Amino acid sequence: MQQILNYKYRLYPNKLYEQRLESNLEVCRFLYNHLIEEGYDNEYDMNLYITGLKDAYPELNNYHSKMLQMVSKHVSSIYKSL
């Protein structure tokens, strides 16, 4: 039987990376709250809504689309578990 090892890594970011991480968290919170507020029940509709939000909030274009899609995936899984 093969043994599986787990590792924990500790990050010590400098001020620039700390600001970037905080900015990413703020965008995720913003998007999460918008998706909950709109009440879409499937991930596809949420992703379409995100593209509309990118037009309304151009600063969302500065963030990777996969990060934004993962927020919709998380919200969708919450609705599925209810």
C-alpha positions in Angstrom: 0.0 0.0 0.0 1.3 3.4 -1.0 1.6 6.1 1.7 0.2 9.5 0.9 2.2 12.5 2.3 0.6 15.9 3.1 2.6 19.1 3.3 1.7 22.5 4.7 3.3 25.6 3.4 3.4 28.9 5.2 3.3 32.1 3.1 5.0 35.3 4.2 4.1 37.7 1.4 5.6 41.2 1.1 3.4 44.2 1.1 2.7 44.1 -2.7 1.6 40.5 -2.7 -0.4 41.1 0.5 -2.3 43.9 -1.3 -2.9 41.6 -4.3 -4.2 38.8 -2.2 -6.5 41.2 -0.4 -7.7 42.6 -3.7 -8.5 39.1 -4.9 -10.5 38.4 -1.8 -12.5 41.6 -2.1 -13.4 40.7 -5.7 -14.4 37.2 -4.7 -16.6 38.6 -1.8 -18.1 41.1 -4.2 -19.0 38.5 -6.8 -20.2 36.0 -4.2 -22.6 38.5 -2.8 -23.9 39.5 -6.2 -24.5 35.9 -7.2 -26.3 35.1 -4.0 -28.4 38.3 -4.4 -29.4 37.4 -8.0 -30.4 33.8 -7.0 -29.3 31.9 -10.1 -29.5 28.2 -9.5 -27.1 26.8 -12.0 -23.5 27.5 -12.8 -24.0 28.3 -16.5 -26.4 31.2 -15.8 -24.0 32.5 -13.1 -21.1 32.5 -15.6 -23.2 34.4 -18.1 -24.1 36.9 -15.4 -20.4 37.3 -14.6 -19.7 38.4 -18.3 -22.4 41.0 -17.9 -20.9 42.2 -14.6 -17.5 42.6 -16.4 -19.2 45.1 -18.7 -20.7 47.0 -15.8 -17.6 46.8 -13.7 -14.5 47.0 -16.0 -12.2 46.4 -13.0 -13.3 42.7 -13.0 -11.4 42.4 -16.3 -8.1 42.7 -14.3 -8.8 39.3 -12.6 -8.4 35.9 -14.1 -11.7 34.5 -15.4 -11.0 31.1 -13.8 -11.0 32.7 -10.3 -14.4 34.3 -11.0 -15.8 31.0 -12.4 -14.7 29.2 -9.2 -16.8 31.6 -7.2 -19.8 30.7 -9.3 -19.0 27.0 -8.9 -18.8 27.4 -5.2 -22.2 29.2 -5.1 -23.7 26.6 -7.3 -22.5 23.8 -5.0 -24.1 25.6 -2.1 -27.5 25.7 -3.9 -27.2 22.0 -4.8 -26.6 21.0 -1.2 -29.7 22.8 0.1 
